[in-house]
Amino acid sequence: MRTQITPSSIKLWLSASDTYNWAHKSGAYWPCSEISGKRLFAEFDHNGLVDFALNGKTPDDGPSADEFNAITFDALRPVVPKDHACYPVNVGQFFGDDGLTTA
């Protein structure tokens, strides 16, 4: 995994190994993953998703929003500060008032 965090944007790169390992982790298996084993790139700004690619191409029909949100949330939660402009669209929207994920 690689990230580039600027004051106004976040870029995330996940390797094919990263996505495979995420989809097959013990206790959180994603059995019908559309992302597993593919390289993923996503760029966000304070409004949300700006750019997205799987295996270097923007797919006509991307993965489910649930899976995309889950994998980007899991990857970005440990590295995006709560005061970052993109936090509400990357991480914050998936937390309830008690600090636990809503899913």
N, CA, C and O atoms as a MOPAC input file, in Angstrom:
PM7 MOZYME 1SCF
protein

 N      0.84200 1    -1.17600 1     0.00000 1
 C      0.00000 1     0.00000 1     0.00000 1
 C      0.88400 1     1.23400 1     0.00000 1
 O      1.92200 1     1.29700 1     0.65900 1
 N      0.42700 1     2.20600 1    -0.76500 1
 C      1.12700 1     3.49100 1    -0.78700 1
 C      0.07400 1     4.58800 1    -0.75900 1
 O     -0.97200 1     4.47700 1    -1.39800 1
 N      0.36000 1     5.64100 1    -0.01800 1
 C     -0.54600 1     6.79200 1     0.01800 1
 C      0.24900 1     8.06000 1    -0.22500 1
 O      1.44400 1     8.13100 1     0.06500 1
 N     -0.43000 1     9.04900 1    -0.75700 1
 C      0.11500 1    10.39200 1    -0.88200 1
 C     -0.94800 1    11.32000 1    -0.31100 1
 O     -2.03200 1    11.47000 1    -0.87400 1
 N     -0.61800 1    11.93400 1     0.80600 1
 C     -1.57100 1    12.79500 1     1.49600 1
 C     -1.07500 1    14.22900 1     1.43000 1
 O      0.00500 1    14.55500 1     1.92400 1
 N     -1.88700 1    15.08300 1     0.80700 1
 C     -1.59800 1    16.51600 1     0.75500 1
 C     -2.67800 1    17.21300 1     1.58500 1
 O     -3.62700 1    16.55700 1     2.01500 1
 N     -2.56200 1    18.51100 1     1.82100 1
 C     -3.59900 1    19.18700 1     2.59900 1
 C     -5.00500 1    19.10600 1     1.98700 1
 O     -5.99600 1    19.22000 1     2.70900 1
 N     -5.10200 1    18.91300 1     0.67300 1
 C     -6.42500 1    18.92600 1     0.04300 1
 C     -6.81000 1    17.63400 1    -0.67600 1
 O     -7.89700 1    17.55600 1    -1.24800 1
 N     -5.94300 1    16.61800 1    -0.65800 1
 C     -6.28100 1    15.38400 1    -1.36600 1
 C     -5.56100 1    14.18200 1    -0.76400 1
 O     -4.60500 1    14.30700 1     0.00200 1
 N     -6.06200 1    13.02600 1    -1.14300 1
 C     -5.44900 1    11.75700 1    -0.74100 1
 C     -5.42300 1    10.85600 1    -1.96200 1
 O     -6.42700 1    10.71200 1    -2.66000 1
 N     -4.27100 1    10.25100 1    -2.21600 1
 C     -4.15200 1     9.24600 1    -3.27000 1
 C     -3.77600 1     7.93200 1    -2.60600 1
 O     -2.94200 1     7.89100 1    -1.70100 1
 N     -4.40200 1     6.86500 1    -3.06800 1
 C     -4.20100 1     5.53900 1    -2.50300 1
 C     -3.88400 1     4.56200 1    -3.62600 1
 O     -4.60000 1     4.49100 1    -4.62500 1
 N     -2.80500 1     3.81100 1    -3.44700 1
 C     -2.44800 1     2.74500 1    -4.36200 1
 C     -2.40100 1     1.44300 1    -3.57400 1
 O     -1.69600 1     1.35000 1    -2.56900 1
 N     -3.14300 1     0.44300 1    -4.02200 1
 C     -3.09000 1    -0.88400 1    -3.42400 1
 C     -2.62300 1    -1.85900 1    -4.49700 1
 O     -3.13000 1    -1.85200 1    -5.61900 1
 N     -1.66000 1    -2.69000 1    -4.14500 1
 C     -1.15400 1    -3.68200 1    -5.09200 1
 C     -2.13500 1    -4.84500 1    -5.20900 1
 O     -3.08300 1    -4.95200 1    -4.43100 1
 N     -1.90000 1    -5.70800 1    -6.18300 1
 C     -2.72600 1    -6.90200 1    -6.33200 1
 C     -2.63700 1    -7.76500 1    -5.07900 1
 O     -3.63200 1    -8.36100 1    -4.66900 1
 N     -1.46800 1    -7.83800 1    -4.47300 1
 C     -1.31700 1    -8.59200 1    -3.22200 1
 C     -2.10000 1    -7.94600 1    -2.08700 1
 O     -2.72300 1    -8.64200 1    -1.28500 1
 N     -2.06900 1    -6.61500 1    -2.01700 1
 C     -2.83300 1    -5.90300 1    -0.98200 1
 C     -4.32300 1    -6.21900 1    -1.08300 1
 O     -4.96500 1    -6.52400 1    -0.07700 1
 N     -4.87100 1    -6.14700 1    -2.29000 1
 C     -6.31200 1    -6.36600 1    -2.44700 1
 C     -6.67800 1    -7.83000 1    -2.21300 1
 O     -7.73300 1    -8.12600 1    -1.65300 1
 N     -5.81300 1    -8.74100 1    -2.63800 1
 C     -6.07400 1   -10.16100 1    -2.39600 1
 C     -6.06100 1   -10.44700 1    -0.89900 1
 O     -6.97000 1   -11.09100 1    -0.37600 1
 N     -5.03500 1    -9.97000 1    -0.21700 1
 C     -4.93100 1   -10.21200 1     1.22500 1
 C     -6.09500 1    -9.59300 1     1.98400 1
 O     -6.59300 1   -10.19200 1     2.93700 1
 N     -6.53800 1    -8.41000 1     1.58100 1
 C     -7.67300 1    -7.76500 1     2.22800 1
 C     -8.94600 1    -8.62000 1     2.05200 1
 O     -9.69100 1    -8.83300 1     3.00800 1
 N     -9.18100 1    -9.09700 1     0.84100 1
 C    -10.40500 1    -9.85300 1     0.55500 1
 C    -10.40700 1   -11.24200 1     1.19900 1
 O    -11.46400 1   -11.85600 1     1.34100 1
 N     -9.23900 1   -11.73500 1     1.58500 1
 C     -9.13600 1   -13.09200 1     2.13500 1
 C     -8.67300 1   -13.12700 1     3.58600 1
 O     -8.26000 1   -14.18000 1     4.07200 1
 N     -8.73300 1   -12.00300 1     4.28100 1
 C     -8.24100 1   -12.01600 1     5.66400 1
 C     -9.19300 1   -12.79300 1     6.56900 1
 O    -10.41200 1   -12.77400 1     6.39700 1
 N     -8.60700 1   -13.45400 1     7.50700 1
 C     -9.35900 1   -14.28500 1     8.43500 1
 C    -10.34700 1   -13.44300 1     9.23600 1
 O     -9.99600 1   -12.39400 1     9.77600 1
 N    -11.58000 1   -13.91900 1     9.30100 1
 C    -12.60700 1   -13.23400 1    10.06600 1
 C    -13.27100 1   -12.08300 1     9.33100 1
 O    -14.23600 1   -11.50900 1     9.83600 1
 N    -12.78000 1   -11.73700 1     8.16000 1
 C    -13.36800 1   -10.63400 1     7.39100 1
 C    -13.29500 1   -10.94300 1     5.89500 1
 O    -13.02500 1   -10.05600 1     5.08500 1
 N    -13.53100 1   -12.18000 1     5.54200 1
 C    -13.45400 1   -12.66200 1     4.16700 1
 C    -14.52500 1   -12.00800 1     3.29900 1
 O    -15.68300 1   -11.91100 1     3.70500 1
 N    -14.13600 1   -11.55400 1     2.08900 1
 C    -15.06900 1   -10.96000 1     1.13400 1
 C    -15.20000 1   -11.96200 1    -0.01900 1
 O    -14.44500 1   -11.87700 1    -0.98800 1
 N    -16.14700 1   -12.91100 1     0.06800 1
 C    -16.16600 1   -14.06400 1    -0.84600 1
 C    -16.40600 1   -13.74400 1    -2.32200 1
 O    -15.91700 1   -14.48000 1    -3.17800 1
 N    -17.12600 1   -12.69200 1    -2.65000 1
 C    -17.41500 1   -12.36500 1    -4.05400 1
 C    -16.69000 1   -11.09700 1    -4.47400 1
 O    -17.22400 1   -10.29800 1    -5.24300 1
 N    -15.48500 1   -10.91200 1    -3.97800 1
 C    -14.72700 1    -9.69200 1    -4.24800 1
 C    -14.52100 1    -9.46400 1    -5.74200 1
 O    -14.15600 1   -10.37400 1    -6.48600 1
 N    -14.76400 1    -8.23700 1    -6.15200 1
 C    -14.48900 1    -7.82500 1    -7.53000 1
 C    -13.13500 1    -7.11800 1    -7.62500 1
 O    -12.66500 1    -6.80600 1    -8.71900 1
 N    -12.51500 1    -6.86900 1    -6.46900 1
 C    -11.25500 1    -6.13400 1    -6.40600 1
 C    -10.07600 1    -7.06100 1    -6.13200 1
 O     -8.94700 1    -6.75100 1    -6.51100 1
 N    -10.32200 1    -8.18200 1    -5.48400 1
 C     -9.26600 1    -9.09700 1    -5.06400 1
 C     -8.31300 1    -9.44000 1    -6.21100 1
 O     -8.74200 1    -9.82200 1    -7.29900 1
 N     -7.02100 1    -9.29600 1    -5.94900 1
 C     -6.00300 1    -9.63500 1    -6.93300 1
 C     -5.79400 1    -8.59500 1    -8.01900 1
 O     -5.06800 1    -8.83700 1    -8.98200 1
 N     -6.42900 1    -7.43200 1    -7.86800 1
 C     -6.26800 1    -6.35300 1    -8.85200 1
 C     -5.58500 1    -5.15600 1    -8.19600 1
 O     -5.73500 1    -4.92100 1    -6.99700 1
 N     -4.83900 1    -4.40900 1    -8.99200 1
 C     -4.24600 1    -3.15900 1    -8.51000 1
 C     -5.34000 1    -2.10200 1    -8.46200 1
 O     -6.13800 1    -1.98500 1    -9.39200 1
 N     -5.37400 1    -1.33700 1    -7.38400 1
 C     -6.39800 1    -0.31500 1    -7.22100 1
 C     -5.73700 1     1.03300 1    -6.99100 1
 O     -4.79100 1     1.14700 1    -6.21200 1
 N     -6.23600 1     2.04300 1    -7.66800 1
 C     -5.83000 1     3.42600 1    -7.43000 1
 C     -7.09500 1     4.22800 1    -7.17300 1
 O     -8.08800 1     4.08700 1    -7.88700 1
 N     -7.05100 1     5.07200 1    -6.14900 1
 C     -8.17300 1     5.96800 1    -5.86800 1
 C     -7.62500 1     7.30700 1    -5.40500 1
 O     -6.65600 1     7.36400 1    -4.64800 1
 N     -8.24500 1     8.37200 1    -5.86000 1
 C     -7.88700 1     9.72600 1    -5.43100 1
 C     -9.15000 1    10.40000 1    -4.90600 1
 O    -10.21300 1    10.31600 1    -5.52100 1
 N     -9.02000 1    11.06800 1    -3.76500 1
 C    -10.13100 1    11.74200 1    -3.11200 1
 C     -9.78700 1    13.19400 1    -2.84100 1
 O     -8.62500 1    13.53600 1    -2.61900 1
 N    -10.80500 1    14.04800 1    -2.86000 1
 C    -10.67500 1    15.39300 1    -2.30900 1
 C    -11.81100 1    15.56300 1    -1.30300 1
 O    -12.48600 1    14.58800 1    -0.97300 1
 N    -12.03300 1    16.76500 1    -0.81700 1
 C    -13.03400 1    16.96500 1     0.22800 1
 C    -14.46500 1    16.65900 1    -0.23000 1
 O    -15.35600 1    16.48900 1     0.60300 1
 N    -14.69100 1    16.59000 1    -1.53800 1
 C    -16.01800 1    16.26000 1    -2.07200 1
 C    -16.22500 1    14.76400 1    -2.27200 1
 O    -17.35800 1    14.31500 1    -2.44500 1
 N    -15.14200 1    13.98500 1    -2.25000 1
 C    -15.25400 1    12.54200 1    -2.45300 1
 C    -14.28900 1    12.03200 1    -3.50500 1
 O    -13.19200 1    12.56600 1    -3.66900 1
 N    -14.70200 1    11.00100 1    -4.21000 1
 C    -13.85600 1    10.33500 1    -5.19000 1
 C    -13.60900 1    11.22900 1    -6.40500 1
 O    -14.55000 1    11.77400 1    -6.98400 1
 N    -12.33900 1    11.37600 1    -6.78700 1
 C    -11.94000 1    12.19200 1    -7.92800 1
 C    -11.52100 1    11.30200 1    -9.09800 1
 O    -11.85300 1    11.58300 1   -10.24900 1
 N    -10.79000 1    10.22800 1    -8.79400 1
 C    -10.26300 1     9.35200 1    -9.83600 1
 C    -10.19100 1     7.93900 1    -9.27500 1
 O    -10.02300 1     7.74400 1    -8.07100 1
 N    -10.32000 1     6.94900 1   -10.17000 1
 C    -10.34000 1     5.55900 1    -9.75400 1
 C     -9.86600 1     4.69400 1   -10.90700 1
 O    -10.21900 1     4.94700 1   -12.05900 1
 N     -9.06800 1     3.67400 1   -10.61200 1
 C     -8.63000 1     2.74000 1   -11.64600 1
 C     -8.40000 1     1.36400 1   -11.02500 1
 O     -7.97300 1     1.23900 1    -9.87800 1
 N     -8.69600 1     0.33900 1   -11.81900 1
 C     -8.35700 1    -1.04100 1   -11.47800 1
 C     -7.42100 1    -1.54600 1   -12.55500 1
 O     -7.72100 1    -1.44600 1   -13.74500 1
 N     -6.28800 1    -2.09000 1   -12.14000 1
 C     -5.27000 1    -2.56400 1   -13.06700 1
 C     -4.90700 1    -1.50100 1   -14.10700 1
 O     -4.67100 1    -1.81100 1   -15.27500 1
 N     -4.86700 1    -0.24800 1   -13.66000 1
 C     -4.42700 1     0.84400 1   -14.51700 1
 C     -5.47900 1     1.40800 1   -15.45800 1
 O     -5.17800 1     2.31000 1   -16.23900 1
 N     -6.69900 1     0.90200 1   -15.40300 1
 C     -7.75600 1     1.37600 1   -16.30600 1
 C     -8.99500 1     1.75000 1   -15.50700 1
 O     -9.29500 1     1.13900 1   -14.48100 1
 N     -9.71000 1     2.76200 1   -15.98900 1
 C    -10.98300 1     3.11700 1   -15.37800 1
 C    -12.02400 1     2.16000 1   -15.94100 1
 O    -12.31500 1     2.19100 1   -17.13700 1
 N    -12.58500 1     1.31100 1   -15.08800 1
 C    -13.54800 1     0.32300 1   -15.60100 1
 C    -14.88400 1     0.97200 1   -15.95100 1
 O    -15.31300 1     1.93100 1   -15.30900 1
 N    -15.53700 1     0.42600 1   -16.98700 1
 C    -16.88100 1     0.90000 1   -17.35500 1
 C    -17.87600 1     0.57800 1   -16.24400 1
 O    -18.76600 1     1.37100 1   -15.94000 1
 N    -17.71200 1    -0.58900 1   -15.65000 1
 C    -18.58600 1    -1.04100 1   -14.57600 1
 C    -17.68500 1    -1.44500 1   -13.41700 1
 O    -17.16000 1    -2.55900 1   -13.39300 1
 N    -17.50600 1    -0.55100 1   -12.46600 1
 C    -16.59200 1    -0.78300 1   -11.36300 1
 C    -17.12900 1    -1.76600 1   -10.34200 1
 O    -18.22600 1    -2.30000 1   -10.50400 1
 N    -16.36800 1    -2.00300 1    -9.30100 1
 C    -16.81700 1    -2.89700 1    -8.23500 1
 C    -17.97500 1    -2.27200 1    -7.46100 1
 O    -18.28700 1    -1.09500 1    -7.63800 1
 N    -18.59700 1    -3.05500 1    -6.61900 1
 C    -19.69800 1    -2.52300 1    -5.82400 1
 C    -19.18100 1    -1.39300 1    -4.93000 1
 O    -18.03400 1    -1.40900 1    -4.48400 1
 N    -20.04300 1    -0.42600 1    -4.68400 1
 C    -19.67700 1     0.69100 1    -3.81300 1
 C    -19.36600 1     0.19700 1    -2.41200 1
 O    -18.48300 1     0.73600 1    -1.74500 1
 N    -20.09100 1    -0.83500 1    -1.95300 1
 C    -19.83800 1    -1.37500 1    -0.61700 1
 C    -18.40800 1    -1.89300 1    -0.49100 1
 O    -17.71600 1    -1.60200 1     0.48500 1
 N    -17.97700 1    -2.65700 1    -1.47800 1
 C    -16.61800 1    -3.21500 1    -1.42400 1
 C    -15.57900 1    -2.11100 1    -1.56500 1
 O    -14.59600 1    -2.08500 1    -0.82400 1
 N    -15.78900 1    -1.20500 1    -2.50500 1
 C    -14.84600 1    -0.10100 1    -2.69200 1
 C    -14.71000 1     0.72600 1    -1.41000 1
 O    -13.59900 1     1.03900 1    -0.98400 1
 N    -15.84000 1     1.07500 1    -0.80300 1
 C    -15.80400 1     1.85800 1     0.43700 1
 C    -15.13600 1     1.08700 1     1.56300 1
 O    -14.38100 1     1.66500 1     2.34500 1
 N    -15.40000 1    -0.20600 1     1.65500 1
 C    -14.80900 1    -1.01200 1     2.72600 1
 C    -13.29600 1    -1.10200 1     2.59500 1
 O    -12.58400 1    -0.93700 1     3.58500 1
 N    -12.79500 1    -1.35900 1     1.40700 1
 C    -11.34900 1    -1.51900 1     1.25200 1
 C    -10.62400 1    -0.18400 1     1.40600 1
 O     -9.54700 1    -0.13500 1     2.00100 1
 N    -11.19500 1     0.89400 1     0.88100 1
 C    -10.51600 1     2.18900 1     1.03500 1
 C    -10.59200 1     2.66500 1     2.48500 1
 O     -9.63700 1     3.25400 1     2.99300 1
 N    -11.71800 1     2.41400 1     3.15600 1
 C    -11.84200 1     2.74400 1     4.58000 1
 C    -10.78900 1     1.99800 1     5.39300 1
 O    -10.08500 1     2.60100 1     6.20300 1
 N    -10.68200 1     0.68800 1     5.17800 1
 C     -9.71100 1    -0.10500 1     5.93400 1
 C     -8.27500 1     0.36600 1     5.69000 1
 O     -7.45800 1     0.37800 1     6.61000 1
 N     -7.97500 1     0.75000 1     4.46100 1
 C     -6.62200 1     1.19600 1     4.13300 1
 C     -6.32200 1     2.58600 1     4.68400 1
 O     -5.21400 1     2.84100 1     5.15500 1
 N     -7.30800 1     3.48800 1     4.62900 1
 C     -7.05300 1     4.88500 1     4.99300 1
 C     -7.28800 1     5.20900 1     6.46400 1
 O     -6.71100 1     6.16600 1     6.98100 1
 N     -8.11500 1     4.43700 1     7.13900 1
 C     -8.42200 1     4.72400 1     8.54900 1
 C     -7.17400 1     4.92600 1     9.40100 1
 O     -7.14500 1     5.86500 1    10.19500 1
 N     -6.13300 1     4.08600 1     9.27600 1
 C     -4.96800 1     4.28100 1    10.14600 1
 C     -4.05400 1     5.45900 1     9.76400 1
 O     -3.20500 1     5.86300 1    10.55900 1
 N     -4.22200 1     6.00700 1     8.56000 1
 C     -3.25600 1     7.00800 1     8.10000 1
 C     -3.81300 1     8.41100 1     7.87200 1
 O     -3.04100 1     9.36000 1     7.73100 1
 N     -5.13300 1     8.56100 1     7.83400 1
 C     -5.72000 1     9.88000 1     7.57600 1
 C     -6.06600 1    10.54600 1     8.91100 1
 O     -6.87800 1    10.01700 1     9.67000 1
 N     -5.46000 1    11.69800 1     9.20100 1
 C     -5.77700 1    12.39500 1    10.45400 1
 C     -7.22100 1    12.89800 1    10.46200 1
 O     -7.77400 1    13.24900 1     9.42000 1
 N     -7.81600 1    12.92900 1    11.64600 1
 C     -9.21100 1    13.35400 1    11.77200 1
 C     -9.43300 1    14.79800 1    11.32700 1
 O    -10.54800 1    15.15200 1    10.94500 1
 N     -8.40900 1    15.63200 1    11.36600 1
 C     -8.56900 1    17.02400 1    10.96300 1
 C     -8.26800 1    17.25300 1     9.47700 1
 O     -8.26600 1    18.39800 1     9.02300 1
 N     -8.01700 1    16.19100 1     8.71900 1
 C     -7.73500 1    16.32500 1     7.28500 1
 C     -9.02900 1    16.64600 1     6.53500 1
 O    -10.09600 1    16.14500 1     6.88800 1
 N     -8.93100 1    17.47600 1     5.51000 1
 C    -10.10100 1    17.89500 1     4.72200 1
 C    -10.85300 1    16.71200 1     4.10600 1
 O    -12.06300 1    16.79600 1     3.89800 1
 N    -10.15900 1    15.61900 1     3.81500 1
 C    -10.79100 1    14.46200 1     3.18800 1
 C    -11.31500 1    13.43500 1     4.18600 1
 O    -12.00300 1    12.49300 1     3.79100 1
 N    -11.00800 1    13.59600 1     5.45400 1
 C    -11.42600 1    12.61100 1     6.45800 1
 C    -12.93000 1    12.32600 1     6.41900 1
 O    -13.31700 1    11.15900 1     6.46900 1
 N    -13.79300 1    13.34600 1     6.33100 1
 C    -15.23600 1    13.05300 1     6.34000 1
 C    -15.69100 1    12.13800 1     5.20200 1
 O    -16.61900 1    11.35100 1     5.39300 1
 N    -15.07100 1    12.21600 1     4.03400 1
 C    -15.51100 1    11.39400 1     2.90400 1
 C    -14.78000 1    10.06200 1     2.82800 1
 O    -15.28000 1     9.12900 1     2.19900 1
 N    -13.61300 1     9.94800 1     3.44800 1
 C    -12.84800 1     8.70000 1     3.40700 1
 C    -13.11800 1     7.79600 1     4.59500 1
 O    -13.25400 1     6.58200 1     4.44000 1
 N    -13.19400 1     8.37300 1     5.75500 1
 C    -13.24000 1     7.59600 1     6.98900 1
 C    -14.43600 1     7.98400 1     7.84300 1
 O    -15.19300 1     7.11700 1     8.28000 1
 N    -14.61300 1     9.26800 1     8.08300 1
 C    -15.60600 1     9.75600 1     9.03100 1
 C    -17.02300 1     9.32900 1     8.75000 1
 O    -17.77800 1     9.07300 1     9.68800 1
 N    -17.41700 1     9.24200 1     7.48600 1
 C    -18.79700 1     8.88900 1     7.16600 1
 C    -19.14000 1     7.45300 1     7.56800 1
 O    -20.31400 1     7.09100 1     7.63700 1
 N    -18.12000 1     6.64000 1     7.83300 1
 C    -18.36000 1     5.24400 1     8.17500 1
 C    -18.30600 1     4.98700 1     9.67800 1
 O    -18.38800 1     3.83700 1    10.11100 1
 N    -18.17000 1     6.04400 1    10.47700 1
 C    -18.16900 1     5.92500 1    11.92600 1
 C    -19.46100 1     6.49400 1    12.47900 1
 O    -19.96400 1     7.50400 1    11.98700 1
 N    -19.99600 1     5.84500 1    13.49900 1
 C    -21.14600 1     6.37600 1    14.21000 1
 C    -20.67600 1     7.31800 1    15.31400 1
 O    -19.47600 1     7.54200 1    15.47200 1
 N    -21.59300 1     7.85500 1    16.05800 1
 C    -21.25900 1     8.76600 1    17.15200 1
 C    -20.39300 1     8.09500 1    18.21700 1
 O    -19.64200 1     8.77100 1    18.91900 1
 N    -20.49200 1     6.78000 1    18.34000 1
 C    -19.72600 1     6.06700 1    19.35300 1
 C    -18.31700 1     5.71800 1    18.87400 1
 O    -17.56100 1     5.08200 1    19.60800 1
 N    -17.94900 1     6.12900 1    17.64000 1
 C    -16.61400 1     5.84200 1    17.11700 1
 C    -16.47600 1     4.47700 1    16.49600 1
 O    -15.38700 1     4.10000 1    16.06200 1
 N    -17.56500 1     3.72600 1    16.44500 1
 C    -17.53000 1     2.40000 1    15.82700 1
 C    -18.07700 1     2.48600 1    14.42200 1
 O    -18.89000 1     3.35700 1    14.11200 1
 N    -17.63100 1     1.58100 1    13.57600 1
 C    -18.12100 1     1.59300 1    12.20500 1
 C    -19.62000 1     1.32300 1    12.19200 1
 O    -20.15100 1     0.60900 1    13.04300 1
 N    -20.28200 1     1.90800 1    11.21300 1
 C    -21.73300 1     1.76500 1    11.11000 1
 C    -22.11700 1     0.49100 1    10.37000 1
 O    -23.26700 1     0.05700 1    10.43700 1
 N    -21.18100 1    -0.09900 1     9.67800 1
 C    -21.48400 1    -1.31700 1     8.91300 1
 C    -21.49300 1    -2.54500 1     9.78100 1
 O    -21.73200 1    -3.64800 1     9.28800 1

